[in-house]
Amino acid sequence: MLNLFKIKGQKKEEAANTNGRPPAKKQSPGELRLHKDIAELNLPKKTNITFPNGKDDLMNIEITLRPDEGYYVGGAFVFTLQVPPTYPHEPPKVKCTTKVYHPNIDLDGNVCLNILREDWKPVLNINTIVYGLNLLFIQPNDEDPLNHDAAAVLRDDPQKFRRNVQTAMSGGYVDRVHFPRFLYEQAVQQSATK
């Protein structure tokens, strides 16, 4: 037989322990692991991480990378990470919100990075993803492309690839596709003059 008085007593005790506030939401194992990963972040220079939905929603992350070497120096690239509750057993879903001319990022923002697919292991973390994304800008990979045209240019004519990247980052057209201007230093200068 169910003892209703005992259950009511437990509820009153729980309410007293939370000082009238609703009880805290129980965190999933993925959220607990994510707290640990965030506490241990060691980001590359010129890399920022934010939580667009506030500190109560760590499962949605925004990362801004500003490569300091390679073809993409001077650019600022924004990525969103949606961390699933099953993290770290499944990798976060990563999208590039900056339209970029890149062999490993298509025009819809999908990212081709092996650790986000078949090479993901639970020992990997957010820091690993950030360094992997950063490496894509330092050493784009023409052997596993999402943008096959950009990969072919990188492989066959690296100087033309460099010009195409600069044109795209400056807000120009590459192969009849318009890219918005996203040079970091110029954006900083423009906001300073306003």
Order of alpha helices (4+ residues) and beta strands (2+ residues): alpha-alpha-beta-beta-beta-beta-alpha-alpha-alpha-beta-beta-alpha
